[in-house]
Amino acid sequence: MSYKTILVHLDSRQSSTGRLPFAFGLAARFEAHLVGLYAPGAPRIPSYALAEAGAVLRDVVERSRAEAARQA
């Protein structure tokens, strides 16, 4: 049995730009499916900050994630 799916990690760092063309070439060479994964980490927010400004912090985190996803 052979696997025909390649998973490539995507992020907003400069090194990510080299991964994608390499992954495309690899998938084409082996006639494989290519899946891109962008998984942002969870921010570390102290509980006292959530209690004081939870809604504002959630908005800031959501905007930050959206911008990181757009860049990736």
HTML snippet that shows the backbone in 3Dmol.js (N, CA, C, O; Angstrom):
<script src="https://3Dmol.org/build/3Dmol-min.js"></script>
<div id="view" style="width:600px;height:400px;position:relative"></div>
<script>
const pdb = `
ATOM      1  N   MET A   1       0.846  -1.173   0.000  1.00  0.00           N
ATOM      2  CA  MET A   1       0.000   0.000   0.000  1.00  0.00           C
ATOM      3  C   MET A   1       0.896   1.243   0.000  1.00  0.00           C
ATOM      4  O   MET A   1       1.898   1.290   0.714  1.00  0.00           O
ATOM      5  N   SER A   2       0.538   2.227  -0.788  1.00  0.00           N
ATOM      6  CA  SER A   2       1.306   3.467  -0.806  1.00  0.00           C
ATOM      7  C   SER A   2       0.389   4.633  -0.441  1.00  0.00           C
ATOM      8  O   SER A   2      -0.807   4.626  -0.733  1.00  0.00           O
ATOM      9  N   TYR A   3       0.977   5.616   0.197  1.00  0.00           N
ATOM     10  CA  TYR A   3       0.239   6.803   0.575  1.00  0.00           C
ATOM     11  C   TYR A   3       0.363   7.844  -0.535  1.00  0.00           C
ATOM     12  O   TYR A   3       1.418   7.975  -1.155  1.00  0.00           O
ATOM     13  N   LYS A   4      -0.709   8.575  -0.780  1.00  0.00           N
ATOM     14  CA  LYS A   4      -0.706   9.561  -1.856  1.00  0.00           C
ATOM     15  C   LYS A   4      -1.144  10.943  -1.369  1.00  0.00           C
ATOM     16  O   LYS A   4      -1.744  11.710  -2.122  1.00  0.00           O
ATOM     17  N   THR A   5      -0.848  11.249  -0.131  1.00  0.00           N
ATOM     18  CA  THR A   5      -1.179  12.560   0.418  1.00  0.00           C
ATOM     19  C   THR A   5       0.044  13.127   1.114  1.00  0.00           C
ATOM     20  O   THR A   5       0.694  12.447   1.908  1.00  0.00           O
ATOM     21  N   ILE A   6       0.348  14.378   0.808  1.00  0.00           N
ATOM     22  CA  ILE A   6       1.466  15.077   1.443  1.00  0.00           C
ATOM     23  C   ILE A   6       0.893  16.265   2.188  1.00  0.00           C
ATOM     24  O   ILE A   6       0.085  17.021   1.648  1.00  0.00           O
ATOM     25  N   LEU A   7       1.319  16.424   3.438  1.00  0.00           N
ATOM     26  CA  LEU A   7       0.887  17.535   4.266  1.00  0.00           C
ATOM     27  C   LEU A   7       2.039  18.524   4.388  1.00  0.00           C
ATOM     28  O   LEU A   7       3.152  18.143   4.754  1.00  0.00           O
ATOM     29  N   VAL A   8       1.776  19.790   4.084  1.00  0.00           N
ATOM     30  CA  VAL A   8       2.804  20.822   4.209  1.00  0.00           C
ATOM     31  C   VAL A   8       2.346  21.855   5.232  1.00  0.00           C
ATOM     32  O   VAL A   8       1.221  22.352   5.175  1.00  0.00           O
ATOM     33  N   HIS A   9       3.237  22.166   6.164  1.00  0.00           N
ATOM     34  CA  HIS A   9       2.949  23.147   7.202  1.00  0.00           C
ATOM     35  C   HIS A   9       3.147  24.551   6.642  1.00  0.00           C
ATOM     36  O   HIS A   9       4.184  24.853   6.050  1.00  0.00           O
ATOM     37  N   LEU A  10       2.154  25.395   6.832  1.00  0.00           N
ATOM     38  CA  LEU A  10       2.221  26.783   6.376  1.00  0.00           C
ATOM     39  C   LEU A  10       2.183  27.721   7.578  1.00  0.00           C
ATOM     40  O   LEU A  10       1.464  27.472   8.546  1.00  0.00           O
ATOM     41  N   ASP A  11       2.946  28.779   7.511  1.00  0.00           N
ATOM     42  CA  ASP A  11       2.903  29.816   8.528  1.00  0.00           C
ATOM     43  C   ASP A  11       3.292  31.137   7.889  1.00  0.00           C
ATOM     44  O   ASP A  11       3.478  31.209   6.674  1.00  0.00           O
ATOM     45  N   SER A  12       3.413  32.169   8.686  1.00  0.00           N
ATOM     46  CA  SER A  12       3.694  33.495   8.131  1.00  0.00           C
ATOM     47  C   SER A  12       5.182  33.838   8.126  1.00  0.00           C
ATOM     48  O   SER A  12       5.547  34.965   7.792  1.00  0.00           O
ATOM     49  N   ARG A  13       6.038  32.897   8.487  1.00  0.00           N
ATOM     50  CA  ARG A  13       7.477  33.158   8.452  1.00  0.00           C
ATOM     51  C   ARG A  13       7.997  33.106   7.018  1.00  0.00           C
ATOM     52  O   ARG A  13       7.395  32.475   6.149  1.00  0.00           O
ATOM     53  N   GLN A  14       9.110  33.771   6.788  1.00  0.00           N
ATOM     54  CA  GLN A  14       9.715  33.823   5.458  1.00  0.00           C
ATOM     55  C   GLN A  14      10.070  32.427   4.950  1.00  0.00           C
ATOM     56  O   GLN A  14       9.970  32.166   3.751  1.00  0.00           O
ATOM     57  N   SER A  15      10.483  31.527   5.842  1.00  0.00           N
ATOM     58  CA  SER A  15      10.884  30.178   5.424  1.00  0.00           C
ATOM     59  C   SER A  15       9.724  29.384   4.826  1.00  0.00           C
ATOM     60  O   SER A  15       9.949  28.403   4.117  1.00  0.00           O
ATOM     61  N   SER A  16       8.510  29.789   5.099  1.00  0.00           N
ATOM     62  CA  SER A  16       7.340  29.092   4.556  1.00  0.00           C
ATOM     63  C   SER A  16       7.253  29.225   3.044  1.00  0.00           C
ATOM     64  O   SER A  16       6.708  28.344   2.379  1.00  0.00           O
ATOM     65  N   THR A  17       7.778  30.306   2.491  1.00  0.00           N
ATOM     66  CA  THR A  17       7.674  30.520   1.051  1.00  0.00           C
ATOM     67  C   THR A  17       8.454  29.474   0.255  1.00  0.00           C
ATOM     68  O   THR A  17       8.112  29.204  -0.896  1.00  0.00           O
ATOM     69  N   GLY A  18       9.480  28.889   0.835  1.00  0.00           N
ATOM     70  CA  GLY A  18      10.235  27.845   0.141  1.00  0.00           C
ATOM     71  C   GLY A  18       9.601  26.476   0.244  1.00  0.00           C
ATOM     72  O   GLY A  18       9.833  25.612  -0.602  1.00  0.00           O
ATOM     73  N   ARG A  19       8.800  26.274   1.280  1.00  0.00           N
ATOM     74  CA  ARG A  19       8.172  24.970   1.483  1.00  0.00           C
ATOM     75  C   ARG A  19       7.123  24.644   0.432  1.00  0.00           C
ATOM     76  O   ARG A  19       7.027  23.508  -0.032  1.00  0.00           O
ATOM     77  N   LEU A  20       6.353  25.632   0.069  1.00  0.00           N
ATOM     78  CA  LEU A  20       5.233  25.378  -0.832  1.00  0.00           C
ATOM     79  C   LEU A  20       5.674  24.936  -2.225  1.00  0.00           C
ATOM     80  O   LEU A  20       5.151  23.936  -2.718  1.00  0.00           O
ATOM     81  N   PRO A  21       6.600  25.617  -2.882  1.00  0.00           N
ATOM     82  CA  PRO A  21       7.046  25.134  -4.198  1.00  0.00           C
ATOM     83  C   PRO A  21       7.665  23.732  -4.123  1.00  0.00           C
ATOM     84  O   PRO A  21       7.478  22.912  -5.022  1.00  0.00           O
ATOM     85  N   PHE A  22       8.399  23.472  -3.046  1.00  0.00           N
ATOM     86  CA  PHE A  22       8.984  22.141  -2.871  1.00  0.00           C
ATOM     87  C   PHE A  22       7.882  21.086  -2.745  1.00  0.00           C
ATOM     88  O   PHE A  22       7.959  20.017  -3.349  1.00  0.00           O
ATOM     89  N   ALA A  23       6.863  21.403  -1.956  1.00  0.00           N
ATOM     90  CA  ALA A  23       5.745  20.472  -1.766  1.00  0.00           C
ATOM     91  C   ALA A  23       4.975  20.247  -3.065  1.00  0.00           C
ATOM     92  O   ALA A  23       4.567  19.124  -3.360  1.00  0.00           O
ATOM     93  N   PHE A  24       4.775  21.321  -3.847  1.00  0.00           N
ATOM     94  CA  PHE A  24       4.108  21.169  -5.145  1.00  0.00           C
ATOM     95  C   PHE A  24       4.891  20.222  -6.051  1.00  0.00           C
ATOM     96  O   PHE A  24       4.318  19.345  -6.697  1.00  0.00           O
ATOM     97  N   GLY A  25       6.205  20.412  -6.087  1.00  0.00           N
ATOM     98  CA  GLY A  25       7.046  19.551  -6.918  1.00  0.00           C
ATOM     99  C   GLY A  25       7.013  18.112  -6.470  1.00  0.00           C
ATOM    100  O   GLY A  25       6.938  17.200  -7.294  1.00  0.00           O
ATOM    101  N   LEU A  26       7.068  17.902  -5.168  1.00  0.00           N
ATOM    102  CA  LEU A  26       7.042  16.552  -4.617  1.00  0.00           C
ATOM    103  C   LEU A  26       5.709  15.860  -4.931  1.00  0.00           C
ATOM    104  O   LEU A  26       5.678  14.693  -5.320  1.00  0.00           O
ATOM    105  N   ALA A  27       4.613  16.604  -4.754  1.00  0.00           N
ATOM    106  CA  ALA A  27       3.290  16.034  -5.033  1.00  0.00           C
ATOM    107  C   ALA A  27       3.151  15.690  -6.510  1.00  0.00           C
ATOM    108  O   ALA A  27       2.596  14.646  -6.851  1.00  0.00           O
ATOM    109  N   ALA A  28       3.646  16.552  -7.386  1.00  0.00           N
ATOM    110  CA  ALA A  28       3.569  16.280  -8.823  1.00  0.00           C
ATOM    111  C   ALA A  28       4.414  15.062  -9.188  1.00  0.00           C
ATOM    112  O   ALA A  28       3.996  14.218  -9.980  1.00  0.00           O
ATOM    113  N   ARG A  29       5.592  14.984  -8.609  1.00  0.00           N
ATOM    114  CA  ARG A  29       6.498  13.875  -8.933  1.00  0.00           C
ATOM    115  C   ARG A  29       5.907  12.519  -8.560  1.00  0.00           C
ATOM    116  O   ARG A  29       6.065  11.544  -9.294  1.00  0.00           O
ATOM    117  N   PHE A  30       5.226  12.463  -7.414  1.00  0.00           N
ATOM    118  CA  PHE A  30       4.677  11.191  -6.942  1.00  0.00           C
ATOM    119  C   PHE A  30       3.167  11.076  -7.162  1.00  0.00           C
ATOM    120  O   PHE A  30       2.528  10.162  -6.640  1.00  0.00           O
ATOM    121  N   GLU A  31       2.591  12.017  -7.943  1.00  0.00           N
ATOM    122  CA  GLU A  31       1.153  12.024  -8.235  1.00  0.00           C
ATOM    123  C   GLU A  31       0.334  11.925  -6.943  1.00  0.00           C
ATOM    124  O   GLU A  31      -0.571  11.100  -6.817  1.00  0.00           O
ATOM    125  N   ALA A  32       0.680  12.786  -6.001  1.00  0.00           N
ATOM    126  CA  ALA A  32       0.047  12.771  -4.684  1.00  0.00           C
ATOM    127  C   ALA A  32      -0.842  13.992  -4.500  1.00  0.00           C
ATOM    128  O   ALA A  32      -0.722  14.984  -5.218  1.00  0.00           O
ATOM    129  N   HIS A  33      -1.725  13.897  -3.533  1.00  0.00           N
ATOM    130  CA  HIS A  33      -2.551  15.033  -3.131  1.00  0.00           C
ATOM    131  C   HIS A  33      -1.713  15.898  -2.196  1.00  0.00           C
ATOM    132  O   HIS A  33      -0.882  15.384  -1.446  1.00  0.00           O
ATOM    133  N   LEU A  34      -1.928  17.187  -2.240  1.00  0.00           N
ATOM    134  CA  LEU A  34      -1.209  18.096  -1.366  1.00  0.00           C
ATOM    135  C   LEU A  34      -2.205  18.828  -0.468  1.00  0.00           C
ATOM    136  O   LEU A  34      -3.177  19.415  -0.944  1.00  0.00           O
ATOM    137  N   VAL A  35      -1.946  18.782   0.826  1.00  0.00           N
ATOM    138  CA  VAL A  35      -2.795  19.453   1.807  1.00  0.00           C
ATOM    139  C   VAL A  35      -1.937  20.459   2.554  1.00  0.00           C
ATOM    140  O   VAL A  35      -0.872  20.114   3.067  1.00  0.00           O
ATOM    141  N   GLY A  36      -2.396  21.702   2.616  1.00  0.00           N
ATOM    142  CA  GLY A  36      -1.705  22.735   3.386  1.00  0.00           C
ATOM    143  C   GLY A  36      -2.355  22.880   4.748  1.00  0.00           C
ATOM    144  O   GLY A  36      -3.581  22.876   4.862  1.00  0.00           O
ATOM    145  N   LEU A  37      -1.531  23.008   5.785  1.00  0.00           N
ATOM    146  CA  LEU A  37      -2.044  23.153   7.152  1.00  0.00           C
ATOM    147  C   LEU A  37      -1.501  24.427   7.766  1.00  0.00           C
ATOM    148  O   LEU A  37      -0.289  24.616   7.866  1.00  0.00           O
ATOM    149  N   TYR A  38      -2.401  25.292   8.174  1.00  0.00           N
ATOM    150  CA  TYR A  38      -2.045  26.480   8.922  1.00  0.00           C
ATOM    151  C   TYR A  38      -2.726  26.363  10.278  1.00  0.00           C
ATOM    152  O   TYR A  38      -3.954  26.378  10.359  1.00  0.00           O
ATOM    153  N   ALA A  39      -1.941  26.247  11.341  1.00  0.00           N
ATOM    154  CA  ALA A  39      -2.499  26.060  12.681  1.00  0.00           C
ATOM    155  C   ALA A  39      -1.866  27.058  13.641  1.00  0.00           C
ATOM    156  O   ALA A  39      -0.779  26.807  14.160  1.00  0.00           O
ATOM    157  N   PRO A  40      -2.522  28.176  13.883  1.00  0.00           N
ATOM    158  CA  PRO A  40      -1.951  29.157  14.804  1.00  0.00           C
ATOM    159  C   PRO A  40      -1.987  28.649  16.238  1.00  0.00           C
ATOM    160  O   PRO A  40      -2.886  27.899  16.619  1.00  0.00           O
ATOM    161  N   GLY A  41      -1.031  29.052  17.006  1.00  0.00           N
ATOM    162  CA  GLY A  41      -0.996  28.662  18.415  1.00  0.00           C
ATOM    163  C   GLY A  41      -1.970  29.491  19.234  1.00  0.00           C
ATOM    164  O   GLY A  41      -2.395  30.569  18.819  1.00  0.00           O
ATOM    165  N   ALA A  42      -2.306  28.985  20.369  1.00  0.00           N
ATOM    166  CA  ALA A  42      -3.197  29.710  21.272  1.00  0.00           C
ATOM    167  C   ALA A  42      -2.373  30.697  22.096  1.00  0.00           C
ATOM    168  O   ALA A  42      -1.330  30.333  22.639  1.00  0.00           O
ATOM    169  N   PRO A  43      -2.830  31.929  22.191  1.00  0.00           N
ATOM    170  CA  PRO A  43      -2.086  32.905  22.987  1.00  0.00           C
ATOM    171  C   PRO A  43      -2.180  32.593  24.475  1.00  0.00           C
ATOM    172  O   PRO A  43      -3.166  32.019  24.936  1.00  0.00           O
ATOM    173  N   ARG A  44      -1.172  32.967  25.204  1.00  0.00           N
ATOM    174  CA  ARG A  44      -1.171  32.770  26.652  1.00  0.00           C
ATOM    175  C   ARG A  44      -1.632  34.071  27.307  1.00  0.00           C
ATOM    176  O   ARG A  44      -0.893  35.052  27.392  1.00  0.00           O
ATOM    177  N   ILE A  45      -2.869  34.037  27.759  1.00  0.00           N
ATOM    178  CA  ILE A  45      -3.459  35.219  28.377  1.00  0.00           C
ATOM    179  C   ILE A  45      -3.734  34.890  29.843  1.00  0.00           C
ATOM    180  O   ILE A  45      -4.463  33.942  30.132  1.00  0.00           O
ATOM    181  N   PRO A  46      -3.165  35.652  30.765  1.00  0.00           N
ATOM    182  CA  PRO A  46      -3.401  35.387  32.187  1.00  0.00           C
ATOM    183  C   PRO A  46      -4.880  35.526  32.543  1.00  0.00           C
ATOM    184  O   PRO A  46      -5.594  36.341  31.957  1.00  0.00           O
ATOM    185  N   SER A  47      -5.325  34.739  33.490  1.00  0.00           N
ATOM    186  CA  SER A  47      -6.743  34.742  33.857  1.00  0.00           C
ATOM    187  C   SER A  47      -7.206  36.105  34.359  1.00  0.00           C
ATOM    188  O   SER A  47      -8.347  36.495  34.112  1.00  0.00           O
ATOM    189  N   TYR A  48      -6.333  36.841  35.063  1.00  0.00           N
ATOM    190  CA  TYR A  48      -6.748  38.162  35.545  1.00  0.00           C
ATOM    191  C   TYR A  48      -7.008  39.118  34.378  1.00  0.00           C
ATOM    192  O   TYR A  48      -7.874  39.988  34.469  1.00  0.00           O
ATOM    193  N   ALA A  49      -6.264  38.958  33.294  1.00  0.00           N
ATOM    194  CA  ALA A  49      -6.477  39.817  32.125  1.00  0.00           C
ATOM    195  C   ALA A  49      -7.798  39.479  31.456  1.00  0.00           C
ATOM    196  O   ALA A  49      -8.504  40.374  30.991  1.00  0.00           O
ATOM    197  N   LEU A  50      -8.139  38.198  31.403  1.00  0.00           N
ATOM    198  CA  LEU A  50      -9.423  37.802  30.819  1.00  0.00           C
ATOM    199  C   LEU A  50     -10.590  38.349  31.633  1.00  0.00           C
ATOM    200  O   LEU A  50     -11.603  38.774  31.078  1.00  0.00           O
ATOM    201  N   ALA A  51     -10.437  38.334  32.958  1.00  0.00           N
ATOM    202  CA  ALA A  51     -11.509  38.831  33.818  1.00  0.00           C
ATOM    203  C   ALA A  51     -11.725  40.325  33.617  1.00  0.00           C
ATOM    204  O   ALA A  51     -12.860  40.800  33.644  1.00  0.00           O
ATOM    205  N   GLU A  52     -10.642  41.064  33.416  1.00  0.00           N
ATOM    206  CA  GLU A  52     -10.736  42.515  33.275  1.00  0.00           C
ATOM    207  C   GLU A  52     -11.150  42.960  31.869  1.00  0.00           C
ATOM    208  O   GLU A  52     -11.951  43.882  31.713  1.00  0.00           O
ATOM    209  N   ALA A  53     -10.602  42.303  30.856  1.00  0.00           N
ATOM    210  CA  ALA A  53     -10.819  42.776  29.482  1.00  0.00           C
ATOM    211  C   ALA A  53     -11.021  41.615  28.520  1.00  0.00           C
ATOM    212  O   ALA A  53     -10.485  41.632  27.412  1.00  0.00           O
ATOM    213  N   GLY A  54     -11.770  40.627  28.919  1.00  0.00           N
ATOM    214  CA  GLY A  54     -11.958  39.413  28.129  1.00  0.00           C
ATOM    215  C   GLY A  54     -12.431  39.652  26.708  1.00  0.00           C
ATOM    216  O   GLY A  54     -11.841  39.127  25.764  1.00  0.00           O
ATOM    217  N   ALA A  55     -13.478  40.429  26.542  1.00  0.00           N
ATOM    218  CA  ALA A  55     -14.048  40.650  25.204  1.00  0.00           C
ATOM    219  C   ALA A  55     -13.070  41.406  24.310  1.00  0.00           C
ATOM    220  O   ALA A  55     -12.931  41.088  23.129  1.00  0.00           O
ATOM    221  N   VAL A  56     -12.397  42.398  24.869  1.00  0.00           N
ATOM    222  CA  VAL A  56     -11.430  43.175  24.086  1.00  0.00           C
ATOM    223  C   VAL A  56     -10.260  42.284  23.677  1.00  0.00           C
ATOM    224  O   VAL A  56      -9.819  42.327  22.529  1.00  0.00           O
ATOM    225  N   LEU A  57      -9.761  41.483  24.603  1.00  0.00           N
ATOM    226  CA  LEU A  57      -8.640  40.588  24.294  1.00  0.00           C
ATOM    227  C   LEU A  57      -9.019  39.559  23.238  1.00  0.00           C
ATOM    228  O   LEU A  57      -8.220  39.258  22.351  1.00  0.00           O
ATOM    229  N   ARG A  58     -10.221  39.021  23.323  1.00  0.00           N
ATOM    230  CA  ARG A  58     -10.663  38.051  22.315  1.00  0.00           C
ATOM    231  C   ARG A  58     -10.707  38.686  20.931  1.00  0.00           C
ATOM    232  O   ARG A  58     -10.334  38.048  19.946  1.00  0.00           O
ATOM    233  N   ASP A  59     -11.154  39.923  20.846  1.00  0.00           N
ATOM    234  CA  ASP A  59     -11.186  40.637  19.559  1.00  0.00           C
ATOM    235  C   ASP A  59      -9.776  40.836  19.012  1.00  0.00           C
ATOM    236  O   ASP A  59      -9.529  40.635  17.823  1.00  0.00           O
ATOM    237  N   VAL A  60      -8.862  41.230  19.880  1.00  0.00           N
ATOM    238  CA  VAL A  60      -7.472  41.444  19.459  1.00  0.00           C
ATOM    239  C   VAL A  60      -6.861  40.137  18.965  1.00  0.00           C
ATOM    240  O   VAL A  60      -6.192  40.116  17.932  1.00  0.00           O
ATOM    241  N   VAL A  61      -7.086  39.055  19.694  1.00  0.00           N
ATOM    242  CA  VAL A  61      -6.553  37.746  19.302  1.00  0.00           C
ATOM    243  C   VAL A  61      -7.146  37.312  17.967  1.00  0.00           C
ATOM    244  O   VAL A  61      -6.427  36.794  17.113  1.00  0.00           O
ATOM    245  N   GLU A  62      -8.442  37.515  17.777  1.00  0.00           N
ATOM    246  CA  GLU A  62      -9.099  37.118  16.528  1.00  0.00           C
ATOM    247  C   GLU A  62      -8.543  37.908  15.339  1.00  0.00           C
ATOM    248  O   GLU A  62      -8.303  37.342  14.273  1.00  0.00           O
ATOM    249  N   ARG A  63      -8.341  39.207  15.522  1.00  0.00           N
ATOM    250  CA  ARG A  63      -7.761  40.025  14.441  1.00  0.00           C
ATOM    251  C   ARG A  63      -6.333  39.576  14.137  1.00  0.00           C
ATOM    252  O   ARG A  63      -5.920  39.519  12.979  1.00  0.00           O
ATOM    253  N   SER A  64      -5.595  39.262  15.184  1.00  0.00           N
ATOM    254  CA  SER A  64      -4.213  38.798  15.002  1.00  0.00           C
ATOM    255  C   SER A  64      -4.175  37.476  14.235  1.00  0.00           C
ATOM    256  O   SER A  64      -3.348  37.299  13.340  1.00  0.00           O
ATOM    257  N   ARG A  65      -5.055  36.562  14.579  1.00  0.00           N
ATOM    258  CA  ARG A  65      -5.125  35.282  13.863  1.00  0.00           C
ATOM    259  C   ARG A  65      -5.533  35.465  12.401  1.00  0.00           C
ATOM    260  O   ARG A  65      -4.980  34.818  11.511  1.00  0.00           O
ATOM    261  N   ALA A  66      -6.484  36.333  12.163  1.00  0.00           N
ATOM    262  CA  ALA A  66      -6.934  36.578  10.789  1.00  0.00           C
ATOM    263  C   ALA A  66      -5.795  37.158   9.943  1.00  0.00           C
ATOM    264  O   ALA A  66      -5.624  36.778   8.784  1.00  0.00           O
ATOM    265  N   GLU A  67      -5.029  38.064  10.514  1.00  0.00           N
ATOM    266  CA  GLU A  67      -3.916  38.663   9.792  1.00  0.00           C
ATOM    267  C   GLU A  67      -2.822  37.612   9.528  1.00  0.00           C
ATOM    268  O   GLU A  67      -2.244  37.567   8.443  1.00  0.00           O
ATOM    269  N   ALA A  68      -2.552  36.776  10.527  1.00  0.00           N
ATOM    270  CA  ALA A  68      -1.541  35.719  10.334  1.00  0.00           C
ATOM    271  C   ALA A  68      -1.983  34.725   9.261  1.00  0.00           C
ATOM    272  O   ALA A  68      -1.166  34.268   8.462  1.00  0.00           O
ATOM    273  N   ALA A  69      -3.263  34.394   9.243  1.00  0.00           N
ATOM    274  CA  ALA A  69      -3.789  33.479   8.226  1.00  0.00           C
ATOM    275  C   ALA A  69      -3.702  34.105   6.841  1.00  0.00           C
ATOM    276  O   ALA A  69      -3.380  33.426   5.866  1.00  0.00           O
ATOM    277  N   ARG A  70      -3.989  35.400   6.755  1.00  0.00           N
ATOM    278  CA  ARG A  70      -3.897  36.079   5.463  1.00  0.00           C
ATOM    279  C   ARG A  70      -2.455  36.068   4.952  1.00  0.00           C
ATOM    280  O   ARG A  70      -2.215  35.841   3.766  1.00  0.00           O
ATOM    281  N   GLN A  71      -1.508  36.310   5.841  1.00  0.00           N
ATOM    282  CA  GLN A  71      -0.113  36.299   5.442  1.00  0.00           C
ATOM    283  C   GLN A  71       0.357  34.912   5.020  1.00  0.00           C
ATOM    284  O   GLN A  71       1.118  34.764   4.063  1.00  0.00           O
ATOM    285  N   ALA A  72      -0.108  33.900   5.747  1.00  0.00           N
ATOM    286  CA  ALA A  72       0.300  32.518   5.419  1.00  0.00           C
ATOM    287  C   ALA A  72      -0.289  32.109   4.087  1.00  0.00           C
ATOM    288  O   ALA A  72      -0.065  30.987   3.632  1.00  0.00           O
TER     289      ALA A  72
END
`;
const viewer = $3Dmol.createViewer("view");
viewer.addModel(pdb, "pdb");
viewer.setStyle({}, {cartoon: {color: "spectrum"}});
viewer.zoomTo();
viewer.render();
</script>
